[in-house]
Amino acid sequence: MPAAKKDIFISAFFAALCVALFLLNPYASDGEGSKEKAQIIAVDNSNIMKVGLLLQGEQMLEVKILSGKFSGKTFRAQNILRAQMDLDKVFKEGDTVLVGIPHNANPDSSTLNAQDYYRTNWTVALACLFFLLLLAFAGMTGLKAVLSFIFSCAVIWKIVVPLCLEGVSPITVCLCAVCVLSAAIIFLVAGLTRKGLAAFAGTMAGVLASCVTGYIFSELFKINGAVMPYSQALLYSGFEHLSLPDIYIGAIFLSASGALMDLSMDVSAGMSELLHRNPNLPRAKLVESGFRIGRAVVGTMTTTLLLAYSGGYLTLMMTFSAQGVSPIDFINNPYVASECVKTLVGSFGLVLVAPFTALAGGFILKPNSKAR
């Protein structure tokens, strides 16, 4: 089959798979109402008081519903401020918000709950802009990258999260998800080729190494998983049976798998290009070149993980610095320790994935060569 037809076939297959995944509905509906888009047409801030830097009280609103069966209707709504800067928001006239509407709501007597700003439109617009840029730059490869991006979102939201909530081992679920996603992403972008197979083999070796080291060091560091955002709220939502340490371990190699795939594909693609330019290159030389490519890339990739993780905790580091916290207290803080484990375990997998891919590539890319 010509390469163009293969690309079209595999792209159509994954597009259909994405649609099928998004049609799954593993989340039970509360059956009490719906969430709709609304616009604020009047605001009353008389019941809000300032407590230091924070606001507390109740903001009364008048909103016009813009979607659903109540579209065009006007309701009263409330916005509760709990003096929590990360969760509180103060709406103003003209803002577009998300409101919860009971099925039996009455515009004359019901007071709705204004939950947050309505961000769906801008989220879709930003995603479309990213996809268009990717398509314009990379063409068919960009289209396959877009499909792999959507497929990854569908697998995590429609399969990984529901299975973990059902009590299935998060380590097993995340490991299976990484295997499926790695295969889908690598073979979708690289095609069903020896290059893709070598990258997949190297990725799996790195993921397994991250899984084992993550399990060991999360135990040694005594990290219970409660350092993850909303973990306590999750337990109190009726999911006391969940194991937060296992979820934390699964999240470690799930979050690091993208960097592992990137590095393994860099090494595999470089080795494939060398072999394309010199088909008579001995396997030993090919593997040696793979090691050199890996060494050149792994330094920047480990730093990439460090910057990606530490960026999310910049305010935590600033707070410790402002309070004059000593280095030993800083290192032993559970939030800092969890990030250290996450960063170093991910980097451990990265360091190993390069030689794993180089060795696998030597045998997969040139299976019948005599090592000379």
C-alpha positions, -999 to 999 in steps of 0.1 A, spaced: 0 0 0 14 35 -9 25 56 20 -1 83 14 -29 57 15 -15 42 47 -15 77 63 -51 83 52 -62 48 64 -45 51 98 -57 87 103 -93 77 95 -91 47 119 -79 69 148 -104 96 140 -132 70 143 -116 57 175 -116 92 190 -152 97 181 -161 63 197 -143 72 229 -159 106 232 -193 90 228 -187 69 259 -204 82 289 -188 66 320 -199 94 343 -232 92 360 -255 123 357 -268 137 389 -302 140 372 -310 172 391 -303 198 365 -279 211 339 -250 235 335 -256 263 311 -240 294 297 -253 327 310 -246 365 308 -246 387 339 -269 417 334 -269 431 370 -246 428 401 -252 436 438 -221 436 459 -237 450 491 -232 417 510 -195 414 504 -170 424 530 -132 426 529 -112 404 553 -76 414 550 -66 407 514 -96 385 508 -133 389 502 -161 371 520 -198 371 516 -224 368 489 -226 384 455 -262 386 441 -266 386 404 -292 388 377 -283 365 347 -297 358 313 -295 322 302 -278 318 268 -281 280 263 -304 250 271 -341 249 275 -342 281 296 -324 301 269 -335 337 269 -349 335 305 -337 358 333 -329 344 367 -315 355 400 -282 339 409 -257 339 438 -219 338 440 -206 327 474 -171 341 483 -154 320 509 -122 340 514 -102 315 492 -82 334 467 -77 304 444 -114 296 442 -132 329 447 -141 352 418 -160 385 417 -182 388 386 -191 421 370 -218 431 346 -213 417 311 -193 386 322 -202 352 307 -206 326 334 -215 289 339 -246 284 361 -263 253 375 -300 252 367 -323 226 383 -348 209 360 -377 225 378 -362 260 380 -386 290 379 -374 324 368 -397 341 394 -386 321 424 -354 301 418 -319 313 427 -292 298 406 -256 291 415 -231 310 394 -202 285 394 -174 301 374 -165 320 343 -176 304 310 -143 295 293 -154 268 268 -154 292 238 -119 304 244 -106 269 251 -120 257 218 -106 288 200 -71 283 215 -71 246 206 -82 253 171 -55 279 167 -29 254 179 -42 227 155 -42 250 125 -6 261 133 4 224 136 -14 215 103 1 245 85 36 236 96 36 198 94 9 189 69 -1 152 71 23 146 100 6 175 118 -28 160 112 -16 127 128 -2 147 157 -35 164 162 -53 130 162 -28 116 187 -34 147 209 -72 142 208 -68 104 213 -47 110 244 -73 133 259 -100 108 252 -82 79 267 -73 98 299 -108 114 304 -130 85 293 -109 54 304 -82 62 329 -102 85 352 -133 64 354 -114 32 360 -94 48 388 -126 61 403 -140 26 402 -112 14 424 -91 -4 397 -54 -2 406 -42 32 393 -7 18 387 -21 -9 364 -45 15 347 -19 42 341 7 16 329 -18 1 304 -28 36 293 8 46 287 13 14 266 -17 21 245 -10 58 241 27 52 233 18 27 206 -10 49 192 11 81 192 44 66 179 28 44 152 4 71 142 32 97 137 60 73 125 38 47 108 40 10 111 77 10 105 109 -4 121 117 31 132 84 33 151 89 -2 166 123 7 179 109 39 195 81 20 211 104 -6 225 127 21 240 97 40 254 83 9 271 116 1 287 119 36 301 82 36 313 88 3 332 120 18 347 100 49 358 73 27 373 96 6 394 117 35 406 86 56 413 72 28 435 104 24 454 112 60 460 77 71 469 78 45 496 113 56 508 103 93 508 70 85 527 49 104 502 12 95 507 -2 111 476 -23 137 495 1 164 481 -18 162 448 -44 190 442 -79 181 453 -69 147 467 -87 153 500 -118 166 483 -118 135 462 -118 112 492 -146 132 508 -167 129 477 -175 93 484 -143 77 472 -126 68 505 -116 35 490 -91 51 466 -53 47 472 -37 81 469 -1 67 469 -9 44 440 -26 73 421 6 94 428 28 66 414 6 62 383 7 100 377 45 100 378 51 78 348 19 90 331 33 125 332 68 115 322 57 92 293 55 121 268 92 131 273 101 94 271 84 90 238 100 122 225 135 111 234 130 75 221 117 89 188 147 113 185 171 84 189 152 60 166 147 86 139 184 96 140 195 59 137 170 53 109 183 83 90 219 71 94 210 37 81 191 53 52 222 73 42 245 43 47 227 10 44 260 -9 49 266 7 83 274 -22 107 250 -28 136 276 -20 162 283 13 146 246 20 144 241 13 181 271 35 189 256 63 169 223 58 188 242 62 221 258 94 209 224 109 198 209 99 231 237 116 250 232 148 230 195 150 238 191 136 273 208 166 290 182 191 278 153 167 282 160 162 319 162 199 324 129 202 305 112 180 331 127 200 359 115 233 345 80 218 336 74 205 372 90 234 391 72 260 372 39 248 387 53 254 422 69 287 417 47 304 443 56 277 468 93 283 464 87 321 466 68 317 499 96 296 514 122 321 503 102 350 516 98 333 550 135 325 552 129 287 553 162 268 557 174 244 529 169 214 551 133 224 559 127 231 522 139 197 511 119 178 538 86 196 530 62 170 516 53 192 486 89 197 477 98 161 483 69 149 460 82 172 432 117 159 437 106 123 434 85 132 403 113 150 386 141 126 394 121 95 387 111 109 353 147 119 346 158 84 356 135 70 329 148 95 304 185 85 311 176 48 306 153 52 275 182 65 253 204 34 256 174 11 256 162 26 223 198 25 208 201 -12 216 166 -20 204 171 0 173 203 -18 164 184 -51 162 151 -38 149 164 -14 122 190 -39 110 178 -74 120 201 -94 96 233 -75 101 264 -91 115 279 -70 143 313 -60 131 
